[in-house]
């Protein structure tokens, strides 16, 4: 089982599965209709006539929540995306007759170093043997049926990945980059130009000179429908009533803890006598006291000062044994703390330079030096490290074979038992700043002791900072009263204003959202917004995730289709205004046929230089992205002056100084292969997007979640 666990955790085919086919929806009856159907009859999705059943979908959502600790809706969306992807691809594979079997499975498994280097799967000659691997799986079927079922699931996922590889290879084999295409792409990437230019910014034209009508905005939205297509959504406004403790609540918590510090006299209703109750300062059984009065159990671990991440750490470590401090605020709690014990200099910090050797524990495969060579090298570095001018961090980065070399050899603070015994003993016995050499099973360590700190055993009685019952009741009363008054007056805004409540709007809420600005984890709220019976103007109170309430009003239902002028009018107005300003500038400066005449006509303008600009990255330093300007410059001849060009950030006039062309390659085949390889990494995603765009998809997620 340990071997199977390693296969699951580390093998490359499972990494591919996670990335490309997280869940194998092609099995367990999704397409053959054999899955159990005790739930609703409506499928959660219909994808080109193939159904994804809700029962199996729920199983996958539950598994995702358990494995990744995601919220329900996040898990739903992850499973949905993978189901959609796998279903669409599987439909395409079926159309094309693409299948994969043992050979493809063997090819993927045999490409993983972690599998082929595992002795359990090697033959007598020491080489990976797929037959040995399959024998192991066969034994698994008999010895551990549960693990075998997990393997079958993985196997189907691997086969799904293999099909995608075959599909991708078929497409790649049918496409190629001609020499002419490669040559064009090569020059687009490497040719560049130098030019001078004058930019007349759009803000040089007063806004008052440009009039934009709603009709123009509507026409632009219509002409650019794909850009402004909107899903069905909802707009709301809400008032929140946070259930937070008052100053009186905080004072009561402090008073309660303060009363636990010393002995107190209490009347016993049973015996009708007064009892003396020991306090935190006097108690001998600290663990029982903490468990009785604290909201968190007693922790018997010694901790360094750094573990007490608050302003009182120095005070706690300077107390006498048995002394109690507090109450004091620590994050979302109040505490009283008692120092039980302290160990001086028990928390150690050091940096090291590891010089490993072949055969040492965890030695890299790249390490070929012998043990004697490693010792000699460690002594050499030790001598370097002892020099007053030496930089230990730099030496560690240069010479260390350990993973801490990237942070200058720093190991941070550690305690006894957390390091090799020889290593710990050296650091424990030597002063801060001392450098030495120690041998462990990992190799030879050049060690520098960098810090020592005390460890303290501190008992805490903790009381969370929470509102009192009285405060919570008052918050509930206010929220409920506001909900009632808003409904009775039919005016949410006026009621809020009369009570000095702040109204917060949230716009464009989609049907599958759950986290809204100021309203996290509010799936029930979103479901309510999209219920047929919920009308514009309806008001409802919801419980906030962190305590308290939100009174919410639905202000607008937005149907699917093109965005309205109210939604995108400001954005479109800026675009149309820029276009009109460009024409004004072009008319104003049309007679200025040189850069010099342009700057003479307007003292705010200046001639600027752009150098080594190419078409693959059409950016002018200091101006931003200007593809049209740069494209125009490439089309010009040297010393030619352009017309006024409408750019992204202003209107430009350009004079081409020099066009720099790279030398031709003798052979473009290698360049062509490199470009095709880059394209291949994006191809599968582009193919899926294309297939998805022509698929008929019915999404019923909102019916179930």
C-alpha positions in Angstrom: 0.0 0.0 0.0 2.9 2.3 0.7 4.0 1.8 -2.9 0.6 2.5 -4.3 0.5 5.6 -2.1 3.7 6.8 -3.7 2.4 6.1 -7.2 -0.7 8.2 -6.4 1.3 11.1 -4.9 4.2 11.4 -7.2 3.8 9.8 -10.6 3.7 12.0 -13.6 0.5 10.4 -15.1 -1.4 11.4 -12.0 -0.1 15.0 -12.2 -1.4 14.9 -15.8 -4.7 13.5 -14.6 -5.1 16.3 -12.0 -4.3 18.9 -14.7 -6.3 17.5 -17.6 -8.8 15.0 -16.2 -9.4 15.4 -12.5 -12.4 13.1 -12.5 -13.1 10.3 -15.0 -16.7 11.0 -15.9 -16.5 8.5 -18.7 -16.9 5.7 -16.2 -19.4 4.7 -13.4 -22.3 4.8 -15.8 -22.4 8.5 -16.7 -22.9 7.6 -20.3 -24.3 4.1 -20.1 -27.0 5.0 -17.6 -26.0 2.4 -15.0 -25.4 4.8 -12.2 -27.8 4.8 -9.2 -30.6 7.2 -9.6 -32.3 7.6 -6.2 -32.3 11.4 -6.4 -34.0 13.8 -8.7 -34.7 12.7 -12.3 -33.6 16.0 -13.8 -29.9 15.7 -14.9 -27.6 18.5 -13.6 -26.4 19.0 -17.2 -27.3 18.0 -20.8 -24.4 18.3 -23.1 -25.2 17.6 -26.7 -27.8 15.0 -25.6 -25.5 13.4 -23.1 -26.7 13.6 -19.5 -24.6 14.1 -16.4 -26.7 12.6 -13.6 -27.0 14.5 -10.3 -26.2 11.6 -8.1 -22.8 10.9 -9.6 -22.1 14.6 -9.8 -22.8 14.9 -6.1 -20.4 12.1 -5.3 -17.7 14.0 -7.1 -18.5 17.3 -5.3 -18.4 15.5 -1.9 -15.0 14.0 -2.8 -13.7 17.4 -3.9 -14.8 19.0 -0.7 -13.1 16.3 1.4 -9.9 16.2 -0.6 -9.3 20.0 -1.0 -11.4 21.5 1.8 -13.2 23.7 -0.8 -16.6 25.3 -0.2 -19.6 23.5 -1.7 -20.1 25.9 -4.6 -16.3 26.1 -5.4 -16.3 22.3 -5.5 -19.5 22.3 -7.7 -17.8 24.6 -10.2 -14.6 22.6 -10.3 -16.5 19.4 -10.9 -18.7 21.1 -13.5 -15.8 22.4 -15.5 -14.1 19.0 -15.5 -17.3 17.2 -16.4 -18.0 19.6 -19.2 -14.4 19.2 -20.6 -14.3 15.4 -20.4 -17.8 15.0 -21.8 -17.2 17.2 -24.8 -13.8 15.6 -25.5 -15.3 12.0 -25.1 -18.0 12.9 -27.6 -15.4 14.1 -30.0 -13.3 10.9 -29.5 -16.3 8.7 -30.2 -17.1 10.6 -33.4 -13.5 10.1 -34.6 -13.2 6.5 -33.4 -10.3 7.4 -31.0 -9.6 4.8 -28.4 -6.7 3.9 -26.1 -5.7 0.7 -24.4 -2.8 -1.2 -22.8 -0.1 0.2 -25.1 -1.0 3.8 -24.4 -1.4 3.0 -20.7 2.1 1.4 -20.7 3.6 4.4 -22.5 2.3 6.9 -19.9 3.3 4.8 -16.9 6.7 4.0 -18.4 7.5 7.7 -18.8 7.4 8.3 -15.0 10.9 8.1 -13.3 9.3 7.4 -9.9 7.7 4.3 -11.2 10.4 2.9 -13.4 13.1 3.5 -10.7 11.0 1.7 -8.1 12.7 -1.7 -7.4 9.2 -3.3 -6.9 8.5 -2.9 -10.6 11.9 -3.9 -11.9 13.0 -7.3 -13.4 16.0 -9.3 -12.5 18.2 -7.2 -14.8 17.2 -4.1 -12.8 15.0 -2.5 -15.5 11.4 -1.4 -15.3 9.1 -4.2 -16.5 5.5 -3.4 -17.2 4.6 -7.0 -16.7 5.9 -6.9 -13.1 3.8 -3.7 -12.6 0.6 -5.4 -13.9 1.4 -8.5 -11.7 1.4 -6.1 -8.7 -2.0 -4.7 -9.7 -3.3 -8.2 -10.1 -2.1 -9.1 -6.6 -3.8 -5.9 -5.4 -7.1 -7.1 -6.8 -7.0 -10.1 -4.5 -5.2 -8.7 -1.4 -6.8 -5.2 -1.3 -10.1 -4.9 -3.3 -10.6 -1.3 -2.2 -7.2 -0.2 -3.4 -7.8 -2.1 -6.6 -11.0 -0.2 -7.2 -9.1 3.1 -6.7 -6.6 1.9 -9.3 -9.3 1.1 -11.8 -10.5 4.7 -11.4 -7.0 6.0 -12.0 -6.6 3.6 -14.9 -9.7 5.1 -16.7 -8.4 8.6 -16.0 -5.0 7.7 -17.6 -6.8 6.2 -20.6 -8.7 9.5 -20.9 -5.4 11.4 -20.9 -4.0 9.0 -23.6 -7.0 9.7 -25.8 -6.4 13.4 -25.5 -2.8 12.8 -26.5 -3.8 10.8 -29.5 -6.3 13.5 -30.5 -3.8 16.3 -30.0 -1.1 14.4 -32.0 -3.6 13.9 -34.9 -4.3 17.6 -35.0 -0.6 18.5 -34.8 0.3 16.1 -37.6 -2.3 17.7 -39.8 -0.9 21.2 -39.3 2.5 22.6 -40.1 4.2 26.0 -40.4 5.5 26.6 -43.9 8.9 28.1 -44.4 7.2 31.3 -45.5 5.1 31.4 -42.3 8.1 30.7 -40.2 10.1 33.5 -41.9 7.2 36.0 -41.4 6.9 35.1 -37.7 10.7 35.3 -37.2 10.8 38.8 -38.6 7.8 39.9 -36.6 9.6 38.9 -33.5 13.1 40.2 -34.3 12.8 43.1 -36.7 12.6 46.5 -35.0 12.4 50.2 -35.9 13.6 53.5 -34.5 11.4 56.5 -35.0 10.7 60.0 -33.8 7.2 61.1 -32.9 5.0 63.7 -31.5 1.9 62.7 -29.5 -1.1 65.0 -29.1 -2.9 63.5 -26.0 -6.7 63.2 -26.1 -7.1 65.2 -22.9 -5.8 68.3 -24.9 -9.4 68.5 -26.2 -11.9 69.8 -23.7 -14.6 67.3 -22.8 -17.2 70.0 -23.3 -16.4 70.0 -27.1 -17.5 66.4 -27.4 -21.1 65.4 -27.1 -22.1 61.7 -26.8 -25.8 60.7 -27.0 -27.5 57.7 -25.5 -28.4 56.6 -29.1 -24.7 56.6 -30.1 -23.9 54.5 -27.0 -26.7 52.0 -27.8 -25.5 51.7 -31.4 -21.9 51.0 -30.3 -23.1 48.4 -27.9 -25.2 46.8 -30.6 -22.3 46.9 -33.1 -20.0 45.2 -30.5 -22.5 42.7 -29.2 -20.0 39.9 -28.5 -18.1 42.3 -26.1 -21.1 43.5 -24.3 -23.1 40.2 -23.9 -24.3 39.7 -20.4 -25.7 36.8 -18.4 -28.8 37.1 -16.3 -28.0 38.9 -13.1 -29.4 40.8 -10.1 -28.7 44.1 -8.4 -29.2 44.6 -4.6 -28.7 47.0 -1.8 -28.3 46.1 1.8 -27.8 47.3 5.3 -25.6 45.1 7.6 -26.0 44.7 11.4 -22.8 43.3 12.7 -23.0 41.3 15.9 -19.8 42.7 17.6 -19.1 43.1 21.3 -19.6 46.4 23.0 -17.2 48.1 25.4 -19.4 46.8 28.2 -19.1 43.3 26.8 -15.4 43.6 26.8 -15.3 44.9 30.3 -17.4 42.0 31.5 -15.0 39.5 29.9 -12.1 41.2 31.5 -13.8 41.2 34.9 -14.7 37.5 34.6 -11.1 36.6 33.9 -9.7 39.0 36.6 -11.9 37.2 39.1 -10.2 33.9 38.4 -6.7 35.1 39.3 -7.0 34.9 43.1 -9.0 33.0 45.7 -12.6 34.0 46.1 -15.5 33.2 48.4 -18.6 31.8 46.9 -22.0 30.8 48.4 -22.9 27.1 47.8 -26.6 26.7 47.2 -26.5 23.0 48.0 -24.6 23.2 51.4 -25.9 26.6 52.2 -22.4 27.5 53.2 -19.6 29.7 51.8 -16.8 27.9 49.9 -13.3 29.2 49.2 -12.4 28.6 45.6 -8.8 28.6 44.6 -7.6 31.0 41.9 -5.2 30.6 39.0 -2.4 31.9 41.1 -2.8 29.4 43.9 -3.9 26.3 42.1 -1.6 23.3 42.1 -3.4 21.5 39.3 -3.1 23.9 36.5 -4.2 21.5 33.8 -7.6 20.9 35.5 -8.0 24.6 36.3 -7.5 25.5 32.6 -9.8 22.8 31.4 -12.5 24.0 33.7 -12.4 27.7 33.0 -10.7 28.2 29.6 -12.2 27.9 26.2 -9.0 26.3 24.9 -7.4 23.2 26.6 -4.1 23.2 28.5 -1.0 23.1 26.2 2.0 21.5 27.8 4.4 22.4 25.0 7.4 24.7 25.7 7.4 27.6 23.3 9.9 30.3 22.2 9.1 34.0 22.6 8.4 34.3 18.9 5.5 31.9 19.2 3.7 34.5 21.3 2.8 36.9 18.5 1.6 39.8 20.7 3.0 42.9 22.5 3.0 41.1 25.8 5.6 38.4 24.9 8.5 40.2 26.8 6.3 40.6 29.9 5.4 36.9 29.9 9.0 35.7 29.6 10.1 38.1 32.4 7.6 36.8 35.0 8.6 34.7 37.9 7.5 31.1 38.1 3.9 30.9 39.3 3.2 34.5 38.5 0.0 35.4 36.7 -0.4 38.2 34.2 -3.6 39.6 32.7 -6.3 39.9 31.6 -4.9 41.1 28.3 -6.1 41.1 24.7 -4.6 38.7 22.3 -6.3 38.8 18.9 -9.9 37.7 19.2 -9.5 36.6 22.9 -8.7 37.8 26.3 -6.2 35.8 28.4 -4.7 35.4 31.8 -1.4 33.7 31.7 0.7 31.8 34.3 4.4 31.1 33.8 5.0 27.5 34.9 8.6 26.9 33.8 11.3 28.4 31.7 14.3 26.8 30.0 17.2 29.2 29.3 18.7 29.1 25.8 16.6 26.0 24.8 15.5 27.4 21.5 18.4 27.5 19.1 19.1 29.0 15.7 21.9 28.2 13.3 23.0 28.4 9.7 24.9 25.6 8.0 26.7 24.7 4.8 26.1 21.0 4.0 28.8 19.2 2.1 27.3 15.8 1.2 28.9 12.8 -0.4 27.8 9.8 -2.5 25.9 7.4 -0.3 25.0 9.9 2.4 21.3 10.0 3.6 19.2 12.1 1.1 22.3 12.8 -1.0 21.4 14.1 -4.5 22.1 11.9 -7.5 24.4 14.6 -8.7 26.7 14.2 -5.7 29.7 12.1 -6.8 32.4 13.1 -4.2 33.6 10.5 -1.7 33.4 10.9 2.0 37.0 11.8 2.4 36.7 14.4 -0.4 33.6 15.8 1.4 35.4 16.1 4.7 38.4 17.9 3.0 35.9 20.3 1.2 34.1 21.0 4.5 37.4 21.9 6.2 38.3 24.2 3.4 35.0 26.1 3.6 35.3 26.1 7.4 38.5 28.0 7.1 36.9 30.5 4.7 33.9 30.9 7.1 36.2 31.7 10.1 37.7 34.7 8.4 36.4 38.0 9.8 35.6 39.3 6.3 33.7 36.2 5.2 30.0 36.3 4.4 28.5 33.0 5.7 25.2 33.5 3.8 27.1 33.9 0.5 29.3 30.9 1.2 26.1 28.8 1.9 24.6 29.9 -1.4 27.8 29.1 -3.3 28.8 25.8 -1.7 25.9 24.1 0.3 24.3 20.9 -1.0 21.3 21.4 1.3 17.9 23.0 0.4 18.6 25.9 2.8 21.3 27.3 0.5 18.7 29.5 -1.2 18.2 31.3 2.1 21.9 31.5 3.0 21.9 28.3 5.1 19.5 29.6 7.7 17.6 26.8 9.5 15.5 29.0 11.7 14.8 28.2 15.4 14.8 24.5 16.4 14.5 22.5 19.6 16.0 19.2 20.8 14.8 16.3 18.7 14.2 18.4 15.6 17.8 18.1 14.3 20.4 15.3 14.1 21.8 14.7 17.6 25.4 15.7 16.6 24.1 18.9 15.1 21.9 19.9 18.0 24.7 19.1 20.6 27.2 21.4 18.8 24.8 24.3 18.6 23.6 23.8 22.2 27.1 23.7 23.7 28.6 26.6 21.8 28.1 30.4 22.0 26.4 32.6 19.4 28.7 33.4 16.6 30.8 30.2 16.9 31.6 28.3 13.6 32.5 24.6 13.5 32.3 21.4 11.5 30.1 18.5 12.5 29.5 15.2 10.8 26.0 13.6 10.6 24.4 11.0 8.4 23.7 13.7 5.8 27.3 14.7 5.4 29.6 17.3 6.9 28.1 20.5 8.2 29.9 23.8 8.5 27.8 25.4 11.3 27.4 28.9 12.5 25.4 29.4 15.8 23.3 32.5 15.1 20.9 32.9 18.0 19.6 31.4 21.3 16.3 32.0 23.0 14.4 30.8 26.1 11.6 28.4 26.0 8.7 28.9 28.3 5.8 26.7 29.5 2.9 29.1 29.9 -0.7 28.2 30.9 -3.5 30.3 29.5 -7.1 30.8 30.5 -8.8 32.0 27.4 -12.1 33.8 26.9 -13.2 34.6 23.3 -14.1 38.2 22.4 -17.8 37.7 21.6 -20.9 39.8 22.2 -23.0 39.2 25.2 -26.5 37.7 24.8 -27.9 41.2 25.5 -25.9 42.7 22.7 -26.8 39.9 20.3 -30.5 40.3 21.1 -30.3 44.0 20.5 -28.6 43.5 17.1 -31.3 41.0 16.2 -34.0 43.5 17.3 -32.6 46.3 15.2 -32.3 44.2 12.1 -35.8 42.8 12.4 -37.2 46.2 13.1 -35.5 47.7 10.1 -36.8 44.8 7.9 -40.4 45.4 9.1 -40.2 49.2 8.8 -38.8 49.0 5.3 -41.5 46.6 4.2 -44.2 48.7 5.8 -43.0 52.0 4.4 -42.2 50.5 0.9 -39.1 52.7 0.9 -35.8 50.9 1.9 -33.6 54.0 1.3 -35.7 56.5 3.3 -36.0 54.0 6.3 -32.3 53.5 6.3 -31.6 57.2 6.1 -34.0 57.9 9.0 -32.1 55.4 11.1 -28.6 56.6 10.0 -27.9 53.2 8.5 -25.3 52.9 5.7 -26.7 51.4 2.4 -24.3 49.3 0.3 -25.1 48.3 -3.3 -23.9 45.1 -5.1 -24.5 44.9 -8.8 -24.4 42.1 -11.5 -24.8 39.1 -9.2 -24.8 35.9 -11.2 -26.9 32.9 -10.4 -23.9 30.7 -9.3 -22.2 33.2 -7.0 -21.9 32.8 -3.3 -19.3 35.4 -2.2 -20.5 39.0 -2.6 -18.7 42.2 -1.5 -19.4 42.6 2.2 -21.6 39.4 2.1 -19.3 36.3 2.1 -20.8 32.8 2.0 -24.3 33.9 1.1 -25.5 31.2 -1.3 -29.0 31.2 0.3 -29.2 35.0 -0.5 -28.3 34.4 -4.2 -30.8 31.6 -4.5 -33.5 33.8 -3.1 -32.6 36.6 -5.6 -33.2 34.1 -8.5 -36.4 32.5 -7.3 -39.4 33.2 -9.5 -41.5 34.5 -6.6 -38.9 37.1 -5.6 -39.9 40.5 -7.0 -38.0 43.7 -7.5 -38.3 45.7 -4.3 -38.7 42.6 -2.0 -36.8 42.8 1.3 -35.4 39.9 3.4 -33.1 39.5 6.4 -30.2 37.0 6.2 -27.7 35.8 8.8 -24.1 36.9 8.2 -21.4 34.3 8.2 -19.3 36.1 11.0 -22.3 36.9 13.1 -25.0 39.5 12.7 -27.5 40.1 9.9 -28.0 41.8 6.5 -31.3 43.2 5.4 -31.3 42.9 1.6 -33.5 44.5 -1.1 -33.6 43.3 -4.7 -33.3 46.4 -6.7 -33.1 45.1 -10.3 -33.5 42.0 -12.4 -31.2 42.1 -15.4 -32.1 39.7 -18.2 -29.6 37.9 -20.3 -28.6 39.8 -23.4 -26.7 43.0 -24.3 -25.6 45.3 -21.5 -27.7 48.4 -20.9 -26.5 52.0 -21.2 -26.7 52.3 -17.4 -24.3 49.3 -17.0 -21.6 50.2 -19.6 -22.5 53.7 -20.6 -19.4 55.3 -18.9 -17.0 52.8 -20.5 -18.5 53.2 -24.0 -18.7 57.0 -23.7 -14.9 57.1 -23.1 -14.4 55.1 -26.3 -16.7 57.3 -28.4 -15.3 60.4 -26.9 -11.7 59.3 -27.8 -12.8 58.7 -31.4 -14.4 62.1 -31.7 -11.4 63.8 -30.0 -9.1 62.0 -32.5 -11.0 63.5 -35.4 -10.9 67.0 -33.8 -7.2 66.8 -33.4 -6.7 65.5 -36.9 -8.6 68.4 -38.3 -6.8 70.9 -36.1 -3.3 69.7 -37.1 -3.9 68.4 -40.6 -1.7 71.2 -42.2 1.3 70.5 -40.0 3.4 68.3 -42.2 6.4 68.0 -40.0 7.2 67.3 -36.4 8.8 70.7 -36.0 5.7 72.5 -37.2 3.6 70.5 -34.8 5.6 71.6 -31.7 5.8 75.2 -33.0 2.0 75.3 -33.1 1.6 74.1 -29.5 4.3 74.7 -26.9 3.1 71.8 -24.8 4.1 69.2 -27.4 7.6 67.8 -27.8 9.5 65.4 -30.2 10.3 62.1 -28.6 12.3 59.0 -29.6 11.3 55.4 -29.8 14.1 52.8 -30.3 14.2 49.1 -31.1 10.4 48.6 -31.1 9.1 45.4 -32.6 5.6 44.2 -33.7 5.4 41.2 -31.3 5.5 43.7 -28.4 4.0 46.9 -29.8 4.8 49.1 -26.8 6.4 52.6 -26.8 8.3 53.3 -23.6 6.5 55.9 -21.6 3.4 55.7 -23.7 2.1 52.2 -23.4 0.6 49.8 -25.9 0.3 51.4 -29.4 0.0 48.6 -32.0 -1.5 50.9 -34.7 1.3 53.5 -34.4 4.0 50.8 -34.5 2.4 48.9 -37.4 2.3 52.2 -39.4 6.0 52.8 -38.6 6.9 49.3 -40.0 5.0 50.1 -43.2 7.0 53.3 -43.8 10.3 54.0 -45.6 13.2 55.5 -43.8 12.9 59.3 -43.3 9.2 59.2 -44.4 6.7 61.1 -42.3 3.3 59.7 -41.5 -0.2 61.2 -41.4 -1.8 61.8 -38.1 -2.4 58.3 -36.5 -5.2 57.6 -34.1 -3.5 55.7 -31.3 -4.6 54.3 -27.9 -3.4 57.2 -25.8 -3.4 60.1 -28.3 -2.9 61.1 -31.9 0.6 60.6 -33.3 2.8 61.8 -36.1 5.8 59.6 -36.8 9.1 60.0 -38.8 10.8 56.6 -39.4 14.5 56.9 -38.7 15.7 53.4 -39.2 14.3 49.9 -39.9 16.5 47.2 -38.5 16.1 43.8 -40.1 17.7 40.7 -38.7 19.7 38.4 -41.0 17.9 35.5 -42.6 18.3 32.1 -41.1 20.0 29.4 -43.2 17.3 26.9 -42.2 13.9 27.8 -40.8 12.9 24.2 -39.9 14.2 24.5 -36.3 12.5 27.8 -35.7 9.3 26.3 -37.2 9.5 23.4 -34.8 10.0 25.8 -31.8 6.9 27.8 -32.8 4.8 24.7 -33.3 5.9 23.4 -29.8 4.8 26.7 -28.3 1.5 26.5 -30.1 1.0 22.9 -28.9 1.0 24.0 -25.3 -2.0 26.2 -26.0 -3.7 24.0 -28.6 -5.7 21.6 -26.3 -7.3 24.6 -24.5 -8.1 26.3 -27.7 -9.6 23.2 -29.1 -11.8 22.8 -26.1 -12.9 26.4 -26.3 -13.9 25.9 -29.9 -15.8 22.6 -29.2 -17.5 24.2 -26.2 -18.6 27.2 -28.3 -20.5 24.9 -30.8 -22.0 22.6 -28.1 -25.5 22.7 -26.8 -25.2 22.9 -23.0 -28.1 23.0 -20.5 -26.8 24.0 -17.1 -29.0 23.0 -14.1 -26.5 23.7 -11.3 -28.7 26.4 -9.9 -31.6 23.9 -9.4 -29.5 21.8 -6.9 -27.0 24.2 -5.3 
